[in-house]
Amino acid sequence: MTAYLIRNVRVLDGEPTDLLIRDGVVAGAGAGLTADDATVLDATGLVALPGLVDLHTHLREPGREDAETVESGSRAAALGGYTAVCAMANTSPVADTAGVVEQVWRLGREAGLVDVQPIGAVTVGLAGERLAELGAMADSAARVRIFSDDGHCVADPRLMRRALEYVKAFDGVIAQHAEEPRLTEGAQMHEGEVSTRLGLTGWPAVAEEAIIARDVLLAEHVGSRLHVCHVSTAGSVEVLRQAKARGVRVTAEVTPHHLLLTDDRAETYDPVFKVNPPLRTAADVAALRAALAEGVIDIIATDHAPHAVEDKECEWAYARPGMLGLETALSIALDVFGPRWDLIAERMSRTPARIAGLTGHGLDPAPGVPANLTLVDPAARRVIEPAELASRSRNTPYARMTLPGRIVATFLRGEPTVLDGKAVK
Ligand SMILES: NC(=O)N[C@@H](CC(=O)O)C(=O)O
């Protein structure tokens, strides 16, 4: 195993220092370190962050390897500064058995670019009718702790209650895609002034808020853990704020795109902007930013949703919802919050690692901790070119935008997965 001596790096907001990485851990920190056997990296101007952790990634394997594979998604993640991702269950077949989650987990290990932690489905086939084998997935080699029907809401309150009760035994968490399906039938975008003008069927904010309100009450009743996926409205923030004030065990995520983009993008009729939940209003964006800074929303999660060209480059109504996120998330966080490194580390690494129970991740680079870290050049600016992304898909909403920040290197347990801004394998 090669040792690395990273010179002149700032760990978060600290003064420039040196970090020695050896045998998978941070072996030393301090100005003027020496190590004859180490490869020296000059990191002047760079910032070291704990490796990012994504709680919400669609890797598409098994089933849609044309859109993404565990390997291509892992590479995209490493290039985005991630050292761990949680893979959503809406694959084909659905990750609703020990066999499928073990397959995804094994593929992640083989790719070896990030730790891939499978998420298990809550219900068989994501059909919302019967609970999946949650216990078997928890006991499998993949040790599943997060369960989600993401892409679908667990709409039946009785099933949701039983799922929350079931996972309590092993401190699992139900990650809910909050969407009351009866309120979003045929929906194409956020319900509001723009949808009225364009004549597109709207997805009202209350469809999200009603499910979150119900679920925090269920989680409180059961005393179990709830995680709310991709929160998108100001009203949802208020429901979460009240629930947290009462001590409900609820955590929540917001995506980079909901922190930046608004529903008027639909005026282009470019389906790259079609996503679930939909892009909302400027007032929602402002509320989400404030909630994330405050901690009412706990984390940024990408909802990286790769789609093949034929599923995206078609009429708006026929296009699949979802957009890429892994390779641009840190840049969006920098764009929105500036170089608030402690906030970024907390919301994109430490807290998601804690929610997912990923020990060894989410730890600030310091002597003795596993060397899962990323080096960022905050002064760099880059133009996003879809063809240059490592993802197999091209559906980034940031095409040709200039974004701040560049990931220069990423280390997974002391081995570089990215060096000089390029994937190592
Ligand atoms: N977020 C998205 O717009 N799409 C997700 C699933 C979903 O939540 O609909 C996908 O898997 O593509």
The ligand as an SDF file (V2000), in Angstrom:
LIG
                    3D

 12 11  0  0  0  0  0  0  0  0999 V2000
  -36.2770   11.5220   -8.1750 N   0  0  0  0  0  0  0  0  0  0  0  0
  -36.6920   11.2240   -9.3740 C   0  0  0  0  0  0  0  0  0  0  0  0
  -37.1870   12.0980  -10.0700 O   0  0  0  0  0  0  0  0  0  0  0  0
  -36.5980    9.9820   -9.8640 N   0  0  0  0  0  0  0  0  0  0  0  0
  -36.2280    8.8210   -9.1230 C   0  0  0  0  0  0  0  0  0  0  0  0
  -37.3530    8.1970   -8.4330 C   0  0  0  0  0  0  0  0  0  0  0  0
  -38.4000    9.1320   -7.9750 C   0  0  0  0  0  0  0  0  0  0  0  0
  -38.2760    9.6480   -6.8580 O   0  0  0  0  0  0  0  0  0  0  0  0
  -39.3590    9.3400   -8.6990 O   0  0  0  0  0  0  0  0  0  0  0  0
  -35.6460    7.8060  -10.0770 C   0  0  0  0  0  0  0  0  0  0  0  0
  -35.3910    6.6640   -9.6620 O   0  0  0  0  0  0  0  0  0  0  0  0
  -35.4200    8.1520  -11.2450 O   0  0  0  0  0  0  0  0  0  0  0  0
  1  2  1  0
  2  3  2  0
  2  4  1  0
  4  5  1  0
  5  6  1  0
  5 10  1  0
  6  7  1  0
  7  8  2  0
  7  9  1  0
 10 11  2  0
 10 12  1  0
M  END
$$$$
